[in-house]
């Protein structure tokens, strides 16, 4: 079994999309299933079961646009207290009870420009739009959970 390396952060907030184009709903906790998504989240698939956003990267994008936007305007599931997520692609993370494999950067869509013109472009640099991954071990994810990086095996 892999052990975690000396790196940790925490879950700042959680949100789900109950339906296509529905407003995001912040939640204190959510169950997550292996190969699935957070309970009540709409439209995920196995490789994009959960989406993560870095608080620092989100703030940088907002600063570039001179805007104050709630993090869930990005329509990601989990806000982490970290500057960037780019180094996590291809790695495994423990989020509280969950184990994730981070597959790739999420590609910001044109819907972001419906939130604020220029937001899509502002999210394209250095994984500012977040990353997505597959849930390898399910459980309950909670705001405040510690997030650790698994050592490469």
N, C-alpha and C positions, 0 to 999 in steps of 0.2 A: 504494500500500500504506500502511495506517495505521501510525503509529509509537506507541510506548507513551508515556504521560504520566509525570510524576514521582511515581510511586506504586509501591510494591513491598512484597511480603510473601513468605512462604515456606510450602511444604507441610510441615506438622508430622508428619502420619501419613496412612496410606492403609488402607482396609478394603474388603472385598468381602463380598457375601451370596451364598454358593454355592447356596442354595436358599431357597425360601419358609420363613420362620420359623427358618431355620438360624442358629446363632451367627455373628456377624461374624468375619471372619478378617483380622487386620492383615497387611499385606504391605509389603515394602520398595519394590517397583516393580510396575507393571502396564501392559500394553499397552492402548491404547484405539483404537477404530475410529471413523471418520467416521460420524456418525448412529447410533452404537452406544453402547457402555458400556465400562467397564473389563473386561478379560478375566476371566471367571469370575464376574462379577456377575449376579445373577438378577433378572429381571423389569423391566428398564429399557425405556423407549421413547425415540424420537428426541428429544423435548423434555425428557425427564428422564433423559438418558443418564448424567449424573453429578450427584451431590449434594455440596454443599459446606457445611461447618459452621465458624463462627467460634469460635475458642478462647475469646475473651472473653465472647461471648454464652452459650456453653455453661456457663462458670464462673458467670456471673450467674444462670442458671436453677438450677444446683445450689446456689448460695449461698442463693437464695430458699427452697429446700426444705430447707436444712440437710443436704445430702447430698453425698457424694463418689461420683460415678459415672464410669466410663470413657466417654470421648467417643463411642465406637462403640456405646454403648447407644442413641444416637439413630438408628443404622442409616444414617448418611451415609457417603459414600465418602472424602471428603477433609477433613481438619482443617487449617484455615489459621490462621496466627498473625496474628490481627486481632480487633478488638473487635466489629465488626458488618459484615454483608454487605448491608444494605438499599440502600445507594447503588450497588450493582453490578447491580441488576435493569435489564435492557435493554442492558447493556454487554457488551463482549467482553473476555475475559481470556486471557492466555498463561500456561499452567501448564507450565513446562519446554518440552517439544516440542509440547504440545497448544494448540489455540486453541478457546475455548468462547464460546458466546453464552449469557448468563444470562437465562433466560426469566421465572422467577418465584420467589416464596417457596415453600418446601415447606410443606405443611400438616401439622402434627403429627397423628397418628392416635391413636385410643384405645389402641393397642398400647403407647404410651409410659406409660400408667397401669398397664400390667402390669409395667413395669420399676420404677416407683415412683408410687404414687398422687399425683396433682397435677402430674406431670411434663408431661402434655399441655398443660395450662393455662399452666404456667411457660414453655413454649416458644412461646407465641402472640404475645408482644410483640416488636416490632422485629426480625423475622426471626431470632429466637433458634433456631428450628427449622431454619434454613439456607435455601439457595437451590438451584435445580436448573437445569441447562443442557444445551445440545446441543453435541456434539463436532463442530466444524467442520474441524479438522485433527487427525488421529490421530498416534500415536507412543507413546513410553514415558513414563509419569509416574513420578517417583521421590520418595521422602521426601527433603526438603531442596531440591527444585526451587524456583527463584524464580518468583513469580507477579507479573505486571505487568498493568496496565490499558491497553487500547488507547485511543488518542485517538479521539474522535468524528470520523467523516468527514463 
